[in-house]
Amino acid sequence: MLLSVNHVNYSYNPRAQVLHDVSFDIAENQIIGLIGPNGSGKSTLIKIILDLLKLQGGTVAIAGGGNQDRAAKMASIYLSSNDYLPEFLSGAEYLSFVHGLYGEKPDTAEVARQFERYSMRGRQGDLIEDYSHGMRKKVQLIAALMLKRPLTVIDETLNGVDLDAVFTFETDVRELASGGRSVLLCSHDFSMLERTADEVMVLNMGALVSKSATSEILEVSGSLGSLARELVQAMDVP
């Protein structure tokens, strides 16, 4: 398995347990969606997977090694929900910086091609401080698409991105999740997940309440929205 999460628990304090015995696997060549209400523990889970929060219980393995290992960190990339990028760098310089963290150097022609594909033609030399919110998100996406790590984790990075770019991303993420690579995609955009995800996991009140093939969900429930409502309502019943 490319990612294995086993019996993970997490609490910010004794009275606030955020995750409850969460376990799942992600195989190679998969796009796995992660959905759930606000406050359900999605971002906390993602940060634990990527060793941004220390494990308190359970284990996480990436590409066969513990998530704290250098090899696991080199095998993964995290795109956060915020757009806090270094504003004093140009888009091209930011990509060079991120690639450098992985011991790589971006191809200049490919950078220009990706900026054009994401409706930012010729803007790679502009400072990030001059980018809109959506443009900053696109630069984050371009970085991940060019680096092609075995595991790409995307946490609401598509928020604020224009529709044309979302459609471009849907094509690109399928190519990214090939050749032994996979993507964990956390999003409130259920329609996009229905078109792209192979499986969808639902997290509610810190517990993983469902992990099913997207095709099966659509056949049984009609939509991801309907499934989410059904599961959340069931969890709220005393």
N, C-alpha and C positions, 0 to 999 in steps of 0.2 A: 504494500500500500504506500502511496505517496505521502499521505497524511493519516496518522492514527491518533485519535483523542480518546483516552480511556479514563473513565471515572473521575472527571475533573470537577472539583468543588472550589468555590471561591467566596470569601466574605471580606467586605471592607471593614466591618467591625462585628462583634459577637451578635448584634441584633439585626444585621443586614447581610444575610447570605444571598449572594447574587446568582451563583450557579450551583445546581444540584445534580451531582452524579452524571455529568454529560459525557456520552461516549458516541463516537461515530468514526467511520473511515472514509477516505476519498481515494479512489483508485486513479491510475494514470488515465489521461485522455478524457477527463470529465470536467464539466462545468456544473458546480453544485450551488444552488441558490440558498440563501439564508434569510428567512423572514421572521417577523415577530413584532409585537407591539413595542412602542417606546418604553424603555426601562426593563425590557425582558432579558437583558444580559448579552445582547449580540456583540456590541463593541468590546465589552469586557472579555468575552470568549475569544474574540479575534486577537486582542492584545496578549492574552495568555498564550495562544498558539504561537505567536511571534516573539515570545519572551520579553514583551514590553511590560507585562506584569508577571511576577514570579509565581510559579505553581505553589499552591498550598496543599493540594491533594490530587492524586492521579498522575498520569503521564501524558506527554505529547511527543510524538516522533514525526520528523519530517525527512523524507527520503532515507528512511532506515536508521536515522540517528536522533538523539535527544534534541529537543528544540533549542537548548542552550549551546549546542555545539556550533563551532564556526561553520562546519560543512552545511548544517541545516540553515544557518543564516544566509550563506552564500546561495543556497538553493531556493530562497524565497524572497519575495518583494511585497511590500505593503503599501497600498494606496489608501490614505486616510480620508475621512469625510470632510476634513477642513481643507482650506486652500492656503495654508500658511507656508508659502514658498519664499526663499530669499529674494527680496525685491531688488537688491542691488546687482543681481545677476541678470543676464539676458536669458531668453529661453534656451538658446544653444549652449550657453555656459552652464545652465542648470542641468541639462542633459549630460554634458561632459562630466559634471560633478557626480551625478548619480551613477553613471557608467563607471567612473573611477573607483567608486566604492566596491565594485565587483571586478576590478582589475581589467576593465575593458575601455575601449575608446569608440565613441559613436561615429558612424560613417556620415560625413557631411552631406553627401547627396541624399542619403536616406532620411536624414533629419529634414531637409528641405521638402522631400516628397511627402513625408508624414504631415508636416505643417500644412502643405497644400491640401492633402486629403481631408484634414480636419478644419478646412475653411480659415486657415491662418497663413495664407500664402505670403512669404516674404517677411513674416513677423518674428522669425527665430532670432534675429539680431536685436530686437527691441527689449528693453528692460521689463522685467516681470511687474514692476510697479505700474507700468502702463497697460497691463493686461486686465481685462474684465475678469469677474469671478469665473465665468464659463471657460474663458481662455486658459486660466490657471489649471482648471480641472483637466482640460484637454492635454496640457503639457504633462501632467501626471500620467494620463493614459498613454501618451506617446512613449514616455520613458519605459513603462512596463511592457508595451508592445514591442519595443526595440530590444529590450534586454532578454526577454523570453526565458525567465526563470522557470524551473520545474514547477514551483507553486507560486501563483499570483493571488494575493488576497486583496479584494476591492471592497471597501466599506463606504457605501453611499457616495462614491466619487463622481457618479454621473449626475448628481443633483446640480441643476443649473446649467447643464450642457444642452445646447440646442438639438432639435429633433434630428436634423441631418447628421449630426455627429453621433447621436445615439445609434442610428441605423448603420453608420460606418463602423462603429464599435461592435455592433452585433455580428457583423461579418468578420471582423478582426479577432474577436474573442474566440470564435469557433476555430480559427486557424491557430490561435495561441494554445488552445487546449488540445493539442495533437503532438505527436512525436514524443510521447511520454510526459507531457506537461499537463497540468490541471489548474483550474481557477475556482476559488471560493468567492462567490459574488453576493454580498449583502446589499439588498436594495428594497425600497418600498415601491419600486416600479414593477408591479406584478405583470403587466403586459409584456414588458421586456424580458422578464424571467420566463414567462410562458413560451416565448420565442427562442430562448437561448439555453436555458438550463436543462441538463439531463435529469437531475433530481433536485428536489427542494426539501430543505429542512425547516421546521417550524420550532422556534424557541418561544416559550411563554413562561413567565415567572421563574426564569432561570432553569427550566427543565426542557429537554428536547422531547417534544410531544409527537413529532412525526418526521419521517424521512422516507419519501416515496418518489418513484419515477414521475416526472412531470406529465407524461402521457397518461399515466394511470389517474393522477389527480384530476386532469381535465375530463377524463372519461367518467369518473365517479361524481365529482363535485361541480364540474362545469367551468370552474375558474379557481385560481389561487386565492382570490379574495373570498370566495365562498368557503373554501377549506379553512382559511385563517379564522373567519368568523365562527365556523362550527367548532373548531378546536378551542378557541378562546372562550366561547360561551360555555363549553363543556367543562373547562377548568374552573370557571367562575361559579358553577353550581355547587352549593354547600353539600 
